[in-house]
Amino acid sequence: MKVISEQDFYDNPHEVLEAVEAGETYQITQDGEQILELSPPTQRRGLVTAEVIERLKHLPRVDYAQMRREVDEFFGNEDRLGDDDPWERGRG
């Protein structure tokens, strides 16, 4: 656990919150007395299916032909396994 003053927290809140998100616990003091403890949640709540679907709705559709051209241009195509569209396979 890290101990920092209230002023240090106010001066660097983003840095402290990033550290807490990464798993660190902070004790915030004022005049040497603890006034606050910041710690990460004991367990993060997972997304429910409806939340995942809602987030995915806003992603652009994948243009497989365009993506294949870009990948081939970047990596080359000599080791390619096949030209079939994996997104089309699941739509049958």
C-alpha positions as CSV (number, residue, x, y, z in Angstrom):
1,M,0.0,0.0,0.0
2,K,1.3,3.4,-0.9
3,V,0.7,6.4,1.4
4,I,0.4,9.8,-0.1
5,S,-0.9,13.2,1.1
6,E,-4.1,14.7,0.0
7,Q,-2.2,17.4,-1.9
8,D,-0.2,14.7,-3.8
9,F,-3.5,13.1,-4.8
10,Y,-4.9,16.4,-6.0
11,D,-1.7,17.1,-7.9
12,N,-1.7,13.7,-9.7
13,P,-5.1,12.2,-9.6
14,H,-4.8,10.6,-13.0
15,E,-1.6,8.9,-12.1
16,V,-3.0,7.6,-8.8
17,L,-6.2,6.3,-10.4
18,E,-4.2,4.5,-13.2
19,A,-2.1,2.8,-10.5
20,V,-5.3,1.8,-8.6
21,E,-6.8,0.4,-11.8
22,A,-3.6,-1.6,-12.2
23,G,-4.0,-3.1,-8.7
24,E,-2.3,-0.7,-6.4
25,T,-3.9,0.5,-3.1
26,Y,-3.4,4.1,-1.9
27,Q,-3.9,5.5,1.6
28,I,-4.6,9.3,1.3
29,T,-3.6,11.3,4.4
30,Q,-4.4,14.8,5.6
31,D,-2.1,16.2,8.3
32,G,-0.7,12.7,8.8
33,E,-4.1,11.1,9.4
34,Q,-5.7,8.7,6.9
35,I,-8.8,10.2,5.3
36,L,-9.3,7.9,2.4
37,E,-8.2,4.5,1.0
38,L,-8.4,3.9,-2.7
39,S,-8.2,0.3,-3.8
40,P,-9.2,-1.7,-6.9
41,P,-12.6,-3.5,-6.8
42,T,-12.3,-7.0,-5.4
43,Q,-13.9,-8.4,-8.6
44,R,-14.7,-6.7,-11.8
45,R,-18.2,-7.2,-13.1
46,G,-18.3,-8.9,-16.5
47,L,-20.4,-7.7,-19.3
48,V,-23.7,-9.4,-19.9
49,T,-24.6,-10.6,-23.4
50,A,-26.8,-7.6,-24.1
51,E,-24.0,-5.2,-23.3
52,V,-21.6,-7.0,-25.6
53,I,-24.1,-7.0,-28.4
54,E,-24.8,-3.3,-27.9
55,R,-21.0,-2.5,-28.1
56,L,-20.5,-4.7,-31.2
57,K,-23.4,-3.0,-33.0
58,H,-21.4,0.1,-33.4
59,L,-18.4,-1.5,-35.0
60,P,-18.0,-1.1,-38.8
61,R,-18.7,-4.2,-41.0
62,V,-15.7,-6.0,-42.1
63,D,-15.0,-5.8,-45.9
64,Y,-13.2,-9.1,-46.3
65,A,-11.9,-8.4,-49.8
66,Q,-10.4,-5.0,-48.7
67,M,-8.9,-6.6,-45.7
68,R,-7.4,-9.5,-47.7
69,R,-5.9,-7.0,-50.2
70,E,-4.3,-5.0,-47.3
71,V,-3.0,-8.1,-45.6
72,D,-1.5,-9.4,-48.8
73,E,0.0,-6.1,-49.5
74,F,1.6,-6.0,-46.1
75,F,2.6,-9.6,-45.6
76,G,2.6,-11.0,-49.1
77,N,0.4,-14.0,-50.1
78,E,2.8,-16.9,-50.6
79,D,1.9,-18.7,-47.4
80,R,-1.9,-18.1,-47.6
81,L,-4.0,-21.1,-46.6
82,G,-7.1,-20.2,-48.7
83,D,-9.1,-17.4,-50.2
84,D,-12.5,-18.2,-48.7
85,D,-14.2,-15.6,-46.6
86,P,-14.4,-16.8,-42.9
87,W,-17.4,-14.5,-42.3
88,E,-19.3,-16.1,-45.1
89,R,-18.7,-19.6,-43.8
90,G,-20.9,-19.0,-40.7
91,R,-23.8,-17.5,-42.7
92,G,-25.0,-20.7,-44.4
